[in-house]
Amino acid sequence: MLDANQREHTNSYYAATQRDKGPFPKLNGDITTDICIIGGGLTGVSTAVELSENKHDVVLLEANRIGWGASGRNGGQVIGGYGGSLSSHRESTDKKHGAGATDKLIAMNTECVDIIKERVKKYQIDCDLKWGYINAALKPREMKDLADWYDELKEQNYPHEIKMVDGKALKSYLGTDRYIGGMVDMGWGHLHVLDLCKAEARIAENLGARLYENTLALNIASGDRVKITTASGTVTANTVILCGNAYMQAFTPKLAPKISKYILPATSYVIATEPLSDEMAANVMPRNYAVCDQRTALDYFRMSADNRMLFGGVSNYNATAPRSITGTMRRKMLKVFPQLADAKIDYYWGGRLGISFRRIPQIGQITPNIYYAQAYSGHGVAPTHMSGRLLSEAVMGHRDRFDILANETHIPFPGFGFIRQSMYAVGMSFYKMRDALL
Ligand SMILES: Cc1cc2nc3c(=O)[nH]c(=O)nc-3n(C[C@H](O)[C@H](O)[C@H](O)COP(=O)(O)OP(=O)(O)OC[C@H]3O[C@@H](n4cnc5c(N)ncnc54)[C@H](O)[C@@H]3O)c2cc1C
């Protein structure tokens, strides 16, 4: 069990600068609802918005604070794509899921980002949203993969501006010699993710949803109506949607053992420098686009609205933190931007994300009235919004898009607990070694 202090937001740049610090109440007593969502990250709150916009009676239970998990701790990079590589394999995807399935998946690859764009506009959300993204390459092999991806996107009539740039051209985007080139994508971007998450929670609340913080769901009794027990009350609902992702496995592994074996928690870390001078900000990131490299344990970085470098990385699969998060992350940042050697580190933090073996988000049903979505494998800011839409469509009986993902076969991670984690850590070391050698 976490103590009261641990149930507050971690000491991140996002928590320090969030616009709406106001709380939601704790559940006290026994209530009933049509739909109960468990987990107040982006999956949970975006599902709550979709269902509330469609006039459903919604209750959301969050163990700590809204956006306390990965959703309030991540790199803030708005990355498109949903369904992993499924949309790249038209023949097998259409054969398995029916004619037209690939086209639906291709549309969802951009719709997940459009949901954020449209919601920010519709509800006037202040979250520093900025467009522009660079997938940067360190090696010729990665450059070739990016070029193949560029061709695929063009063939799919990708609706945003994309271009391949060589190392020389990249210098007008990034003040570093580290990369040999990359793909620039104006359809992706970055934002203050805790502000987005909190604003979406408020939107749902204003539409009539009841949201509770500091309310850990301890038990689910399934049946025609589902009863959720917490320490301070119960919720009886027609439908339950589990959105606890990697943290649900950590807090309440017995809540849904059927889905927990398909998800492996990994840890990633972020540092935020002090605000840089305008001159230095223009030197390191002249266009203020977000960036990631192509490795398995990738670096990802961007500028915040107040000119801080937010630098993330170190996907860690063995649940042990580096001895010094600041030291490790600062070394990584200086490899890319040695000119930041004098920049003070104001914040550092880490968070848990859910990895799926095939890197395909997992969405489906455990029973006819218990739904779930999890495992975005490190790319969840936009995909969580697609899950929210698919979950709400499914609850309302429109299953054709939901079923494409729900009928996918997922591979469980072998073993359990520590053994599962260790086996996977060994496996990932292989991929990291491969990245280093090829
Ligand atoms: C450090 C880091 C950097 C990342 N960077 C990026 C990025 O730049 N771009 C990107 O696209 N993705 C990124 N990701 C991934 C992305 O953050 C996640 O995929 C996404 O936030 C998952 O959202 P979620 O709502 O499913 O889960 P979470 O945000 O983890 O939310 C789950 C919530 O459920 C609550 N909960 C769990 N169990 C219970 C229970 N029993 N009862 C009540 N509540 C419960 C938890 O307290 C938590 O708040 C990053 C992740 C991390 C950790």
The ligand as an SDF file (V2000), in Angstrom:
LIG
                    3D

 53 58  0  0  0  0  0  0  0  0999 V2000
    8.5730    7.7110  -18.4460 C   0  0  0  0  0  0  0  0  0  0  0  0
    7.5980    7.4110  -19.5440 C   0  0  0  0  0  0  0  0  0  0  0  0
    7.7250    8.0820  -20.7530 C   0  0  0  0  0  0  0  0  0  0  0  0
    6.7910    7.8390  -21.7830 C   0  0  0  0  0  0  0  0  0  0  0  0
    6.8320    8.6360  -22.9050 N   0  0  0  0  0  0  0  0  0  0  0  0
    5.8370    8.5460  -23.8140 C   0  0  0  0  0  0  0  0  0  0  0  0
    5.7500    9.4920  -24.8640 C   0  0  0  0  0  0  0  0  0  0  0  0
    6.5130   10.4540  -24.9360 O   0  0  0  0  0  0  0  0  0  0  0  0
    4.7750    9.3220  -25.7950 N   0  0  0  0  0  0  0  0  0  0  0  0
    3.8690    8.2990  -25.7280 C   0  0  0  0  0  0  0  0  0  0  0  0
    3.0250    8.1740  -26.6170 O   0  0  0  0  0  0  0  0  0  0  0  0
    3.8890    7.4160  -24.6860 N   0  0  0  0  0  0  0  0  0  0  0  0
    4.8280    7.5330  -23.7260 C   0  0  0  0  0  0  0  0  0  0  0  0
    4.8310    6.6860  -22.6460 N   0  0  0  0  0  0  0  0  0  0  0  0
    3.7430    5.6890  -22.5250 C   0  0  0  0  0  0  0  0  0  0  0  0
    2.4340    6.3350  -22.0610 C   0  0  0  0  0  0  0  0  0  0  0  0
    2.6650    7.2080  -21.0010 O   0  0  0  0  0  0  0  0  0  0  0  0
    1.4480    5.2350  -21.6260 C   0  0  0  0  0  0  0  0  0  0  0  0
    1.2930    4.3180  -22.6820 O   0  0  0  0  0  0  0  0  0  0  0  0
    0.0750    5.7730  -21.2730 C   0  0  0  0  0  0  0  0  0  0  0  0
    0.1760    6.8970  -20.4300 O   0  0  0  0  0  0  0  0  0  0  0  0
   -0.7580    4.6870  -20.6260 C   0  0  0  0  0  0  0  0  0  0  0  0
   -1.9320    5.2840  -20.0970 O   0  0  0  0  0  0  0  0  0  0  0  0
   -2.9310    4.4160  -19.2120 P   0  0  0  0  0  0  0  0  0  0  0  0
   -4.0470    5.3160  -18.8460 O   0  0  0  0  0  0  0  0  0  0  0  0
   -3.2720    3.1660  -19.9260 O   0  0  0  0  0  0  0  0  0  0  0  0
   -2.0860    3.9750  -17.9260 O   0  0  0  0  0  0  0  0  0  0  0  0
   -1.5630    4.8800  -16.7060 P   0  0  0  0  0  0  0  0  0  0  0  0
   -1.3370    6.2690  -17.1170 O   0  0  0  0  0  0  0  0  0  0  0  0
   -0.4350    4.1520  -16.0700 O   0  0  0  0  0  0  0  0  0  0  0  0
   -2.8140    4.9370  -15.7350 O   0  0  0  0  0  0  0  0  0  0  0  0
   -3.2580    3.8630  -14.9770 C   0  0  0  0  0  0  0  0  0  0  0  0
   -3.9050    4.4190  -13.7100 C   0  0  0  0  0  0  0  0  0  0  0  0
   -4.6470    3.3930  -13.0820 O   0  0  0  0  0  0  0  0  0  0  0  0
   -4.5340    3.5510  -11.6910 C   0  0  0  0  0  0  0  0  0  0  0  0
   -4.8280    2.2420  -11.0800 N   0  0  0  0  0  0  0  0  0  0  0  0
   -4.1440    1.0850  -11.2160 C   0  0  0  0  0  0  0  0  0  0  0  0
   -4.7460    0.0920  -10.5170 N   0  0  0  0  0  0  0  0  0  0  0  0
   -5.8470    0.6430   -9.9520 C   0  0  0  0  0  0  0  0  0  0  0  0
   -6.8760    0.1280   -9.1200 C   0  0  0  0  0  0  0  0  0  0  0  0
   -6.9010   -1.1540   -8.7100 N   0  0  0  0  0  0  0  0  0  0  0  0
   -7.8680    0.9740   -8.7130 N   0  0  0  0  0  0  0  0  0  0  0  0
   -7.8880    2.2800   -9.1100 C   0  0  0  0  0  0  0  0  0  0  0  0
   -6.9210    2.8080   -9.9030 N   0  0  0  0  0  0  0  0  0  0  0  0
   -5.9200    1.9970  -10.3190 C   0  0  0  0  0  0  0  0  0  0  0  0
   -3.1080    4.0300  -11.4870 C   0  0  0  0  0  0  0  0  0  0  0  0
   -2.9440    4.7210  -10.2620 O   0  0  0  0  0  0  0  0  0  0  0  0
   -2.8830    4.9200  -12.7030 C   0  0  0  0  0  0  0  0  0  0  0  0
   -3.1110    6.2920  -12.4280 O   0  0  0  0  0  0  0  0  0  0  0  0
    5.7530    6.8610  -21.6160 C   0  0  0  0  0  0  0  0  0  0  0  0
    5.6560    6.1690  -20.4100 C   0  0  0  0  0  0  0  0  0  0  0  0
    6.5560    6.4450  -19.3670 C   0  0  0  0  0  0  0  0  0  0  0  0
    6.4050    5.7100  -18.0790 C   0  0  0  0  0  0  0  0  0  0  0  0
  1  2  1  0
  2  3  1  0
  2 52  2  0
  3  4  2  0
  4  5  1  0
  4 50  1  0
  5  6  2  0
  6  7  1  0
  6 13  1  0
  7  8  2  0
  7  9  1  0
  9 10  1  0
 10 11  2  0
 10 12  1  0
 12 13  2  0
 13 14  1  0
 14 15  1  0
 14 50  1  0
 15 16  1  0
 16 17  1  0
 16 18  1  0
 18 19  1  0
 18 20  1  0
 20 21  1  0
 20 22  1  0
 22 23  1  0
 23 24  1  0
 24 25  2  0
 24 26  1  0
 24 27  1  0
 27 28  1  0
 28 29  2  0
 28 30  1  0
 28 31  1  0
 31 32  1  0
 32 33  1  0
 33 34  1  0
 33 48  1  0
 34 35  1  0
 35 36  1  0
 35 46  1  0
 36 37  1  0
 36 45  1  0
 37 38  2  0
 38 39  1  0
 39 40  1  0
 39 45  2  0
 40 41  1  0
 40 42  2  0
 42 43  1  0
 43 44  2  0
 44 45  1  0
 46 47  1  0
 46 48  1  0
 48 49  1  0
 50 51  2  0
 51 52  1  0
 52 53  1  0
M  END
$$$$
